[in-house]
Amino acid sequence: MASNILQASIKSLFVKEPFLTHSDIAKKLKKDKAKVSGYLEAMVDYGELEVKRAGNSKLYFLNKKRGAHG
């Protein structure tokens, strides 16, 4: 159950900002970066988020094919 809440919280952040780094997300949610990173990677694997590299950072954004309801 906690994982669903964290996933919903992560998705809700993309309403105001089109893309975020895992550090941005961890700060906004006040969660451990390692824990957030794991959730982000799982959400990418499930197709809920997409990721692109920008230098040393990864930018995460909602998968447009699945939308916010995915």
Contact map, one row per residue, 1 for C-alpha under 8 A:
1111100000000000000000000000000000000000000000000000000000000000000000
1111110000000000000000000000000000000000000000000000000000000000000000
1111111000000000000000000000000000000000000000000000000000000000000000
1111111100000000000000000000000000000000000000000000000000000000000000
1111111110000000000000000000000000000000000000000000000000000000000000
0111111111000000000000000000000000000000000000000000000000000000000000
0011111111100000000000000000000000000010001000000000000000000000000000
0001111111110000000000000000000000000000000000000000000000000000000000
0000111111111000000000000000100000000000000000000000000000000000000000
0000011111111100000000001000100000000000000000000000000000000000000000
0000001111111110000000000000000000000000000000000000000000000100000100
0000000111111110000000000000000000000000000000000000000000000000000000
0000000011111111100000001000000000000000000000000000000000000000000000
0000000001111111111100000000000000000000000000000000000000001100000000
0000000000111111110000000000000000000000000000000000000000000000000000
0000000000001111110000000000000000000000000000000000000000000000000000
0000000000001111111100000000000000000000000000000000000000000000000000
0000000000000111111100000000000000000000000000000000000000001100000000
0000000000000100111110000000000000000000000000000000000000111100000000
0000000000000100111111011000000000000000000000000000000000111000000000
0000000000000000001111111000000000000000000000000000000011110000000000
0000000000000000000111111100000010011001000000000000000001110000000000
0000000000000000000011111110000010000000000000000000000000000000000000
0000000000000000000111111111000000000000000000000000000000000000000000
0000000001001000000111111111100000010000000000000000000000000000000000
0000000000000000000001111111111110010000000000000000000000000000000000
0000000000000000000000111111111000000000000000000000000000000000000000
0000000000000000000000011111110000000000000000000000000000000000000000
0000000011000000000000001111111000000000000000000000000000000000000000
0000000000000000000000000111111100000000000000000000000000000000000000
0000000000000000000000000110111110110000000000000000000000000000000000
0000000000000000000000000100011111110000000000000000000000000000000000
0000000000000000000001100100001111111000000000000000000000000000000000
0000000000000000000000000000000111111100000000000000000000000000000000
0000000000000000000000000000001111111110000000000000000000000000000000
0000000000000000000001001100001111111111000000000000000000000000000000
0000000000000000000001000000000011111111100000000000000000000000000000
0000000000000000000000000000000001111111110000000000000000000000000000
0000001000000000000000000000000000111111111000000000000000000000000000
0000000000000000000001000000000000011111111100001000000000010000000000
0000000000000000000000000000000000001111111110000000000000000000000000
0000000000000000000000000000000000000111111111000000000000000000000000
0000001000000000000000000000000000000011111111111000000000000000000000
0000000000000000000000000000000000000001111111111110000000000000000000
0000000000000000000000000000000000000000111111110000000000000000000000
0000000000000000000000000000000000000000011111111000000000000000000000
0000000000000000000000000000000000000000001111111100000000000010010000
0000000000000000000000000000000000000000001111111100000000000110011001
0000000000000000000000000000000000000001001101111110000000011110000000
0000000000000000000000000000000000000000000100111111000000011110000000
0000000000000000000000000000000000000000000100001111100001111000000000
0000000000000000000000000000000000000000000000000111110001110000000000
0000000000000000000000000000000000000000000000000011111111100000000000
0000000000000000000000000000000000000000000000000001111111100000000000
0000000000000000000000000000000000000000000000000000111111000000000000
0000000000000000000000000000000000000000000000000000111111000000000000
0000000000000000000010000000000000000000000000000000111111100000000000
0000000000000000000011000000000000000000000000000011111111110000000000
0000000000000000001111000000000000000000000000000011110011111000000000
0000000000000000001111000000000000000001000000001111000001111100000000
0000000000000100011100000000000000000000000000001110000000111110000000
0000000000100100011000000000000000000000000000011100000000011111011100
0000000000000000000000000000000000000000000000111100000000001111111100
0000000000000000000000000000000000000000000000000000000000000111111000
0000000000000000000000000000000000000000000000000000000000000011111000
0000000000000000000000000000000000000000000000110000000000000111111111
0000000000000000000000000000000000000000000000010000000000000111111111
0000000000100000000000000000000000000000000000000000000000000110011111
0000000000000000000000000000000000000000000000000000000000000000011111
0000000000000000000000000000000000000000000000010000000000000000011111
